[in-house]
Amino acid sequence: MHYCTVEVYTKVDDFCKDFLGSKSKRVIYSGGKRSRDRKRQLSVSELVTILVTFHLSGHKNLKQYYLFLCNYHRKDYPGLVSYSCFVQLIPTALDLTYGFLQTMYGDCTGISFIDSTPLQVCKPKRASRNKVFRGIATIGKSTIGWFFGFKLHIVVNEVGDLLSFYFTSANTDDRKPVPALTAKIFGKLFADKGYISKKLFLELFNKNLKLVTGIKDNMKNALLEFNEKILLRKRSIIETIFDQLKNICQVEHSRHRSKVNFLVNLIGALAAYSLKPTKPAINFNQIQTALIQN
């Protein structure tokens, strides 16, 4: 077993023991429902570990990664089952994967960045034929054009740690989930022009959180501190994080055959990103230099 996988398994196993420790030994974990006391070959810790490490493995799809484990790492996972059985077990890991992700959240430092990215489940022209997300996914528009699917909203700090996330339909206004996203955030929140709202600014300001955005061409100039202007220019850090989530952690693909498995894939990708030892971060030495020169 690779060192990274061992490290992830250790963290996952410790969490699972704490999470399931108070549950009856006669109950097999299945999303909070009671089931028959049937011995399970693949432990829940191994299940969650596989679902998370897939997003760090470099494999393009879960089936390819799982078959790789079956062929070359069966000694590390002696309880591996067939892939079809594994897929049936994935929904039982939803609560555990989500709980594990919450333990991976970073700390709010007073400097936070917020943005959203589209999660396309299929091409817009095929939306009417999509059965998995019928009635749930919607058509929305982003800077790259029209898409069919959902939106992922995240808040990160200046060192790239994930602070919170929210999941909405594609046609949801980016400003709508901000209060829920920032419930535990304080200090200053940097965002793009799509988050401009006087009502939202006052609501967050009353919660000890200042929303800092750019201004539109038809708006009056707003007075900002020089360090706020510098940090507003560094908002691209969140775009880099979205790039890693999509191109490294495989948070977006069009092969989903289950709504629950879609959520597990999303949460597993966020957990995998949170486990990365190095993340996009702001170089404060450059900011200090700019402040001195100013």
C-alpha positions as CSV (number, residue, x, y, z in Angstrom):
1,M,0.0,0.0,0.0
2,H,1.3,3.4,-1.0
3,Y,2.4,5.7,1.9
4,C,-0.2,8.3,0.9
5,T,-2.9,5.6,1.0
6,V,-1.8,4.4,4.4
7,E,-1.9,7.9,5.8
8,V,-5.4,8.5,4.4
9,Y,-6.6,5.1,5.7
10,T,-5.3,5.9,9.2
11,K,-7.2,9.2,9.3
12,V,-10.4,7.6,7.8
13,D,-10.2,4.6,10.2
14,D,-9.8,6.9,13.3
15,F,-12.8,8.9,12.2
16,C,-15.0,5.9,11.4
17,K,-14.2,4.4,14.9
18,D,-15.3,7.7,16.5
19,F,-18.3,8.1,14.3
20,L,-19.6,4.5,14.6
21,G,-18.3,3.9,18.2
22,S,-21.6,4.7,19.8
23,K,-23.7,2.6,17.4
24,S,-24.9,-0.9,18.4
25,K,-22.6,-3.7,17.4
26,R,-25.6,-5.5,16.1
27,V,-26.2,-2.8,13.5
28,I,-24.3,-2.7,10.2
29,Y,-23.8,0.9,9.1
30,S,-26.0,1.6,6.1
31,G,-26.8,5.3,6.1
32,G,-28.4,5.3,9.5
33,K,-30.8,2.4,8.8
34,R,-30.8,-1.0,10.6
35,S,-29.9,-4.0,8.5
36,R,-29.2,-7.7,9.1
37,D,-26.0,-8.5,11.0
38,R,-24.2,-9.9,8.0
39,K,-20.5,-9.9,8.0
40,R,-19.0,-7.5,5.5
41,Q,-15.9,-8.3,3.6
42,L,-14.9,-4.8,2.8
43,S,-14.8,-2.6,5.9
44,V,-16.4,0.9,5.9
45,S,-12.9,2.4,6.5
46,E,-11.5,0.7,3.4
47,L,-14.6,1.7,1.4
48,V,-14.2,5.4,2.3
49,T,-10.4,5.2,1.8
50,I,-10.9,3.9,-1.8
51,L,-13.5,6.5,-2.6
52,V,-11.2,9.3,-1.4
53,T,-7.8,8.1,-2.7
54,F,-9.3,7.5,-6.2
55,H,-9.3,11.3,-6.5
56,L,-5.6,11.4,-5.8
57,S,-4.6,8.4,-7.9
58,G,-4.5,10.0,-11.3
59,H,-7.0,7.4,-12.7
60,K,-9.7,8.9,-14.9
61,N,-12.6,6.8,-13.6
62,L,-13.4,4.9,-10.4
63,K,-13.8,1.5,-12.2
64,Q,-10.3,1.7,-13.6
65,Y,-8.9,2.6,-10.2
66,Y,-10.9,-0.2,-8.5
67,L,-9.8,-2.9,-11.0
68,F,-6.2,-1.6,-10.5
69,L,-6.5,-2.3,-6.8
70,C,-8.0,-5.7,-7.4
71,N,-5.1,-6.7,-9.7
72,Y,-2.1,-5.2,-7.9
73,H,-3.1,-4.3,-4.2
74,R,-5.4,-7.2,-3.1
75,K,-2.9,-7.9,-0.3
76,D,-3.6,-4.4,1.0
77,Y,-7.4,-4.8,0.6
78,P,-8.1,-8.5,1.3
79,G,-11.8,-7.8,1.5
80,L,-12.2,-6.5,-2.0
81,V,-15.5,-7.5,-3.7
82,S,-16.5,-7.4,-7.3
83,Y,-16.9,-4.0,-8.9
84,S,-20.7,-4.4,-9.2
85,C,-20.9,-5.1,-5.5
86,F,-18.6,-2.2,-4.7
87,V,-20.9,0.2,-6.6
88,Q,-23.8,-1.0,-4.5
89,L,-21.9,-0.2,-1.3
90,I,-21.0,3.3,-2.4
91,P,-24.4,4.9,-1.1
92,T,-23.7,3.6,2.4
93,A,-20.6,5.7,2.5
94,L,-22.3,9.1,2.0
95,D,-22.7,10.1,5.6
96,L,-19.2,8.8,6.5
97,T,-17.5,10.6,3.6
98,Y,-19.3,13.9,4.4
99,G,-18.4,13.6,8.1
100,F,-14.8,12.9,7.2
101,L,-14.7,15.9,5.0
102,Q,-15.9,18.2,7.8
103,T,-12.9,17.0,9.9
104,M,-10.6,18.2,7.0
105,Y,-11.8,21.8,7.0
106,G,-9.2,24.5,7.5
107,D,-9.4,27.3,10.0
108,C,-10.8,30.8,9.3
109,T,-8.0,33.4,9.5
110,G,-10.0,36.5,8.7
111,I,-9.2,36.4,5.0
112,S,-11.5,34.3,2.9
113,F,-12.4,33.9,-0.8
114,I,-15.7,32.7,-2.2
115,D,-16.8,31.6,-5.7
116,S,-18.8,29.0,-7.6
117,T,-18.0,26.7,-10.6
118,P,-20.4,24.7,-12.9
119,L,-20.6,21.0,-12.5
120,Q,-21.9,19.7,-15.9
121,V,-23.5,16.3,-15.9
122,C,-24.1,16.2,-19.7
123,K,-24.3,18.5,-22.7
124,P,-27.2,21.0,-22.7
125,K,-28.5,19.5,-26.0
126,R,-28.8,16.1,-24.2
127,A,-30.5,17.4,-21.1
128,S,-34.0,16.1,-22.1
129,R,-32.6,12.6,-22.4
130,N,-30.8,12.6,-19.0
131,K,-32.8,10.2,-16.7
132,V,-30.5,10.2,-13.6
133,F,-30.9,13.9,-12.9
134,R,-34.3,14.6,-14.4
135,G,-36.2,17.1,-12.4
136,I,-33.1,18.0,-10.3
137,A,-30.4,19.4,-12.6
138,T,-31.1,22.6,-14.5
139,I,-29.7,24.7,-17.3
140,G,-27.5,27.6,-16.2
141,K,-25.0,30.0,-17.7
142,S,-21.4,30.7,-16.6
143,T,-18.5,32.5,-18.1
144,I,-17.8,29.5,-20.4
145,G,-21.4,29.4,-21.7
146,W,-24.6,27.4,-21.1
147,F,-24.4,24.1,-19.2
148,F,-26.7,21.5,-17.7
149,G,-26.1,20.4,-14.1
150,F,-25.3,22.0,-10.8
151,K,-23.1,24.6,-9.1
152,L,-20.4,24.0,-6.5
153,H,-19.9,27.0,-4.2
154,I,-16.8,27.0,-1.9
155,V,-15.1,29.3,0.6
156,V,-11.3,29.0,1.1
157,N,-8.7,30.8,3.2
158,E,-5.5,32.4,1.9
159,V,-3.5,29.2,2.2
160,G,-6.0,27.2,0.1
161,D,-7.8,25.3,2.9
162,L,-11.5,24.5,2.3
163,L,-13.7,26.3,4.9
164,S,-17.2,25.3,3.6
165,F,-19.0,24.3,0.5
166,Y,-22.5,24.4,-0.9
167,F,-24.3,22.6,-3.7
168,T,-27.1,24.1,-5.8
169,S,-28.9,23.8,-9.1
170,A,-27.3,25.5,-12.1
171,N,-29.7,28.4,-12.3
172,T,-29.3,29.5,-8.6
173,D,-28.0,33.0,-7.9
174,D,-24.5,32.9,-6.5
175,R,-25.5,35.2,-3.7
176,K,-28.3,33.0,-2.4
177,P,-26.2,30.4,-0.5
178,V,-23.7,33.0,0.9
179,P,-25.3,33.3,4.4
180,A,-25.2,29.5,4.9
181,L,-21.7,29.3,3.5
182,T,-20.3,32.0,5.8
183,A,-22.1,31.0,9.0
184,K,-18.7,30.4,10.7
185,I,-16.6,32.9,8.7
186,F,-15.4,36.2,10.1
187,G,-13.1,39.0,8.9
188,K,-13.1,39.9,5.2
189,L,-14.7,37.9,2.3
190,F,-13.4,38.6,-1.2
191,A,-15.6,37.9,-4.2
192,D,-16.1,38.8,-7.8
193,K,-18.7,41.3,-9.1
194,G,-21.4,38.7,-9.3
195,Y,-21.8,38.9,-5.5
196,I,-22.5,42.7,-5.4
197,S,-25.6,43.3,-3.3
198,K,-26.3,46.0,-0.7
199,K,-28.6,43.7,1.2
200,L,-26.1,40.9,1.4
201,F,-23.3,43.3,2.4
202,L,-25.3,44.6,5.3
203,E,-26.4,41.1,6.4
204,L,-22.8,39.9,6.4
205,F,-21.5,43.1,8.0
206,N,-23.9,42.6,10.9
207,K,-22.2,39.2,11.4
208,N,-18.7,40.7,11.7
209,L,-17.9,39.8,8.0
210,K,-17.0,42.4,5.4
211,L,-17.8,41.5,1.8
212,V,-15.2,43.0,-0.6
213,T,-15.9,43.0,-4.3
214,G,-14.9,44.9,-7.4
215,I,-17.3,47.5,-8.9
216,K,-19.2,47.5,-12.1
217,D,-18.6,50.2,-14.8
218,N,-21.9,52.0,-14.0
219,M,-21.2,52.1,-10.3
220,K,-19.7,54.9,-8.2
221,N,-16.1,54.3,-7.0
222,A,-15.9,52.6,-3.6
223,L,-13.2,53.4,-1.1
224,L,-11.1,50.3,-0.3
225,E,-8.1,50.0,1.8
226,F,-4.9,49.3,-0.2
227,N,-4.4,45.9,1.3
228,E,-8.0,45.0,0.3
229,K,-7.3,46.0,-3.3
230,I,-4.2,43.8,-3.3
231,L,-6.1,40.8,-1.9
232,L,-8.9,41.3,-4.3
233,R,-6.4,40.9,-7.1
234,K,-5.4,37.6,-5.5
235,R,-8.9,36.2,-5.8
236,S,-7.6,34.0,-8.6
237,I,-6.4,31.5,-6.0
238,I,-9.9,30.1,-5.9
239,E,-9.9,29.6,-9.7
240,T,-6.7,27.6,-9.3
241,I,-8.4,25.4,-6.7
242,F,-11.4,24.8,-9.0
243,D,-8.9,23.8,-11.7
244,Q,-7.3,21.2,-9.4
245,L,-10.7,19.9,-8.3
246,K,-11.7,19.3,-11.9
247,N,-8.5,18.2,-13.6
248,I,-6.7,16.4,-10.7
249,C,-9.5,15.3,-8.3
250,Q,-12.1,14.5,-11.0
251,V,-14.9,16.3,-9.3
252,E,-16.8,16.6,-12.6
253,H,-17.7,13.9,-15.1
254,S,-20.7,12.7,-17.1
255,R,-20.7,9.0,-16.2
256,H,-23.0,9.2,-13.1
257,R,-25.7,6.5,-12.9
258,S,-27.0,7.4,-9.4
259,K,-27.8,10.7,-7.6
260,V,-26.3,9.4,-4.3
261,N,-23.1,8.2,-6.1
262,F,-22.8,11.7,-7.6
263,L,-22.8,13.2,-4.2
264,V,-20.3,10.7,-2.8
265,N,-18.0,11.5,-5.8
266,L,-18.3,15.3,-5.1
267,I,-17.6,15.0,-1.4
268,G,-14.8,12.5,-1.9
269,A,-13.1,14.9,-4.4
270,L,-13.3,17.7,-1.8
271,A,-11.9,15.5,0.9
272,A,-9.1,14.4,-1.4
273,Y,-8.2,18.0,-2.2
274,S,-8.2,18.8,1.6
275,L,-5.7,16.0,2.1
276,K,-3.2,17.4,-0.4
277,P,0.0,18.4,1.4
278,T,0.5,21.4,-0.8
279,K,-2.3,23.7,-1.9
280,P,-2.5,27.0,-3.8
281,A,-1.6,29.8,-1.4
282,I,-1.0,33.6,-1.5
283,N,2.5,34.8,-1.2
284,F,2.3,37.5,1.5
285,N,5.9,38.6,0.9
286,Q,4.8,40.1,-2.4
287,I,1.9,41.8,-0.7
288,Q,4.1,43.3,2.0
289,T,6.5,44.5,-0.6
290,A,3.6,46.2,-2.5
291,L,2.4,47.8,0.8
292,I,5.9,49.2,1.5
293,Q,6.3,50.6,-2.0
294,N,3.0,52.2,-1.8
